[in-house]
Amino acid sequence: MLRTLHNIASYLIVALGCVHLLFTFHNYDSFDMDAVWFFGAGMAIVFAGFLNIVVLRASVVDLLALSLCLLADLFLLIGFAGALAMMRQPQVFIGLLLSAVATAGILRLLFRRA
């Protein structure tokens, strides 16, 4: 069950990151420093999702690869938790939920490996 949720969450993290990227052009009139940071945050979300997808599809059992994926998921989880402190918008709650599921999924893989 958790593997299925992790798989779904991974693809939804990529989708959330893509929506974040698209909103860069909606939220900013010019591609200034703030827009670049916003765009970069979207790229980080997309790549965290990609990393989870690769770990799941390749059935990775390498401790370093799983640990790096866990680190990416924890960064995402902490980032969304920090964003929640500043803004209570639906996309932040969704990101927090998806990153929590991905983190739990990677922890499951790490503990199953041990």
Residue pairs with C-beta under 8 A, 6 or more apart in sequence:
2 104
2 105
2 108
3 56
3 105
3 108
5 101
5 105
6 52
6 56
6 101
6 102
6 104
6 105
6 106
6 108
7 56
9 52
9 98
9 99
9 101
9 102
9 105
10 49
10 52
10 53
10 56
10 102
10 105
11 49
11 53
12 49
12 94
12 98
13 45
13 46
13 48
13 49
13 52
13 76
13 95
13 98
13 99
13 102
14 45
14 46
14 49
14 50
14 53
15 49
16 45
16 49
16 91
16 94
16 95
16 98
17 42
17 43
17 44
17 45
17 46
17 47
17 48
17 49
18 42
18 46
19 91
20 38
20 41
20 42
20 45
20 91
21 39
21 42
21 43
21 46
23 38
23 42
24 35
24 38
24 39
24 42
27 35
27 38
28 34
28 35
28 38
31 39
41 79
44 75
44 76
44 79
45 76
45 95
47 72
48 72
48 73
48 75
48 76
48 99
48 102
49 102
51 68
51 69
51 72
52 69
52 72
52 73
52 102
52 105
52 106
54 60
55 65
55 66
55 69
55 106
55 109
56 105
60 66
60 69
60 109
61 109
61 113
63 110
63 113
66 106
66 109
66 110
66 113
67 110
69 106
70 103
70 106
70 107
70 110
73 99
73 102
73 103
73 106
74 103
76 95
76 99
76 102
76 103
77 96
77 99
77 100
77 103
79 99
80 92
80 95
80 96
80 99
81 96
83 92
83 95
84 92
84 93
84 96
